[in-house]
Amino acid sequence: MRILFTLGLVALLVACNQEPKALEKIDITPAKLAYDAHPEDSSLARAYSVQLEKAAKQDLNDSISPYHLLKSAFILRSIPGESLEAINQFKEVVKRFPEHPVGAEASFQIAFTWDEFVGNKSEAMKSYEDFIAANPTHPLRQTAEEMVFLLNLADNPKDLIESLKMINTESKE
């Protein structure tokens, strides 16, 4: 009985002292190659996006993870009918990497997606304004301000026409 107890104890100690297995790296290459060959195929695009997301979430401390997650959102946005899912993915990038440059890029892309892909002006306006407030020195700030200006003008076609006339007149001078 003592021998069995001792052997069990030794086995337990050996098992406890083993290093945990390293996570198997996710290979995104096959999905990327398939997508690159047929970017119009939405099922291949989705598969590549999923692989990028898995690779990014496997190790958030990996320096490439933010870029994988951002690219996953861009690919999702390219799939018809997946714009809202892309917005959620962009939000995930902002949440996970708020201080990283991709966080600001994703914040801008949320607004752009609401505007250009979903067609929801009020959400686009709010998202552009959130981006401007959170990123006062970002190079895309001016573009966001211009988008807010254009979205405001779109509510009143007369103002839009007058603004375009003024711009045209100024450019001829």
C-alpha positions as CSV (number, residue, x, y, z in Angstrom):
1,M,0.0,0.0,0.0
2,R,2.8,2.3,0.9
3,I,4.5,1.7,-2.5
4,L,1.3,2.6,-4.4
5,F,0.9,5.7,-2.3
6,T,4.6,6.7,-2.9
7,L,4.3,6.0,-6.6
8,G,1.1,8.0,-6.8
9,L,2.8,10.9,-5.0
10,V,5.8,10.8,-7.2
11,A,3.6,10.7,-10.3
12,L,1.6,13.7,-9.0
13,L,4.8,15.7,-8.3
14,V,6.2,14.9,-11.7
15,A,3.0,16.0,-13.3
16,C,2.9,19.3,-11.3
17,N,6.5,20.1,-12.3
18,Q,6.0,19.8,-16.0
19,E,5.9,23.0,-18.0
20,P,2.6,23.8,-19.6
21,K,2.5,23.1,-23.3
22,A,3.0,26.1,-25.4
23,L,0.0,27.3,-27.4
24,E,0.1,26.0,-30.9
25,K,0.5,28.9,-33.2
26,I,-2.4,29.4,-35.5
27,D,-1.3,29.3,-39.1
28,I,-3.2,31.9,-41.1
29,T,-1.3,31.2,-44.3
30,P,-3.8,28.7,-45.9
31,A,-6.7,31.0,-45.3
32,K,-4.8,34.0,-46.6
33,L,-3.7,32.2,-49.8
34,A,-7.3,31.0,-50.5
35,Y,-8.6,34.5,-49.8
36,D,-5.9,36.2,-52.0
37,A,-6.7,33.9,-54.8
38,H,-10.5,34.6,-54.6
39,P,-11.2,37.8,-52.6
40,E,-14.7,37.9,-54.1
41,D,-15.6,34.6,-52.4
42,S,-17.4,35.7,-49.1
43,S,-16.9,32.3,-47.5
44,L,-13.2,32.4,-48.0
45,A,-13.1,36.0,-46.7
46,R,-15.0,35.0,-43.6
47,A,-12.7,32.0,-43.0
48,Y,-9.7,34.3,-43.3
49,S,-11.2,36.8,-41.0
50,V,-12.0,34.1,-38.4
51,Q,-8.4,32.9,-38.6
52,L,-7.0,36.4,-38.1
53,E,-9.3,36.9,-35.1
54,K,-8.2,33.6,-33.6
55,A,-4.6,34.4,-34.1
56,A,-5.0,37.8,-32.6
57,K,-6.9,36.6,-29.5
58,Q,-4.5,33.7,-28.9
59,D,-1.8,36.0,-27.7
60,L,-2.8,39.6,-27.1
61,N,0.7,40.5,-26.1
62,D,2.1,39.6,-29.5
63,S,3.0,42.8,-31.3
64,I,1.2,41.7,-34.5
65,S,-2.1,40.9,-32.7
66,P,-3.6,44.4,-33.0
67,Y,-3.0,44.3,-36.8
68,H,-4.5,40.9,-37.2
69,L,-7.7,42.0,-35.4
70,L,-7.9,45.2,-37.4
71,K,-7.4,43.4,-40.7
72,S,-10.1,40.9,-39.6
73,A,-12.6,43.8,-39.3
74,F,-11.6,45.2,-42.7
75,I,-12.2,41.8,-44.3
76,L,-15.5,41.4,-42.5
77,R,-16.6,44.8,-43.8
78,S,-15.9,43.7,-47.4
79,I,-18.4,40.9,-47.1
80,P,-21.9,42.0,-48.1
81,G,-24.2,42.1,-45.1
82,E,-21.5,41.9,-42.5
83,S,-21.0,45.7,-41.9
84,L,-22.5,45.5,-38.4
85,E,-20.3,42.6,-37.5
86,A,-17.3,44.6,-38.8
87,I,-18.3,47.5,-36.6
88,N,-18.4,45.2,-33.6
89,Q,-14.9,43.9,-34.6
90,F,-13.6,47.5,-34.9
91,K,-15.1,48.2,-31.4
92,E,-13.2,45.2,-30.1
93,V,-10.0,46.6,-31.5
94,V,-10.6,49.9,-29.8
95,K,-11.5,48.2,-26.5
96,R,-8.4,45.9,-26.5
97,F,-5.9,48.3,-27.9
98,P,-6.9,51.8,-26.8
99,E,-3.4,53.2,-26.7
100,H,-2.1,51.5,-29.8
101,P,-2.3,53.3,-33.2
102,V,-4.7,50.6,-34.5
103,G,-7.2,51.7,-31.8
104,A,-7.5,55.1,-33.2
105,E,-7.7,53.7,-36.8
106,A,-10.5,51.4,-35.7
107,S,-12.3,54.2,-34.0
108,F,-12.3,56.2,-37.3
109,Q,-13.4,53.1,-39.2
110,I,-16.4,52.6,-37.0
111,A,-17.7,56.0,-38.1
112,F,-16.8,55.4,-41.7
113,T,-18.5,52.1,-41.7
114,W,-21.7,53.5,-40.3
115,D,-21.6,56.2,-42.9
116,E,-20.5,54.5,-46.1
117,F,-21.5,50.8,-45.6
118,V,-24.6,51.0,-43.3
119,G,-25.9,54.4,-44.3
120,N,-26.8,55.4,-40.7
121,K,-25.9,59.2,-40.6
122,S,-26.8,59.7,-37.0
123,E,-24.5,56.8,-35.8
124,A,-21.8,58.0,-38.2
125,M,-22.0,61.5,-36.9
126,K,-21.8,60.4,-33.3
127,S,-18.9,58.1,-34.1
128,Y,-17.0,60.7,-36.0
129,E,-17.5,63.1,-33.1
130,D,-16.3,60.5,-30.6
131,F,-13.2,59.9,-32.7
132,I,-12.4,63.7,-32.9
133,A,-12.8,64.0,-29.1
134,A,-10.6,61.0,-28.3
135,N,-7.9,61.7,-31.0
136,P,-7.3,65.5,-31.1
137,T,-3.9,65.2,-32.8
138,H,-4.5,62.2,-35.1
139,P,-3.9,62.7,-38.8
140,L,-7.5,61.5,-39.6
141,R,-9.0,64.2,-37.4
142,Q,-9.4,66.7,-40.3
143,T,-11.0,64.1,-42.4
144,A,-13.4,63.2,-39.6
145,E,-14.3,66.9,-39.2
146,E,-14.9,67.2,-42.9
147,M,-17.2,64.2,-42.8
148,V,-19.2,65.7,-39.9
149,F,-19.5,68.9,-41.9
150,L,-20.7,67.0,-45.0
151,L,-23.1,65.0,-42.9
152,N,-24.6,68.2,-41.5
153,L,-24.9,69.7,-44.9
154,A,-26.6,66.6,-46.3
155,D,-29.6,67.3,-44.0
156,N,-30.2,70.6,-46.0
157,P,-29.6,70.2,-49.7
158,K,-29.8,74.0,-50.2
159,D,-26.9,74.6,-47.9
160,L,-24.9,71.8,-49.7
161,I,-25.5,73.5,-53.0
162,E,-24.5,76.9,-51.7
163,S,-21.4,75.4,-50.1
164,L,-20.4,73.7,-53.3
165,K,-20.9,76.9,-55.2
166,M,-18.7,78.8,-52.8
167,I,-16.0,76.2,-53.0
168,N,-16.1,76.3,-56.8
169,T,-15.9,80.1,-56.8
170,E,-13.0,80.1,-54.4
171,S,-11.1,77.5,-56.5
172,K,-11.4,79.7,-59.6
173,E,-9.9,82.7,-57.9
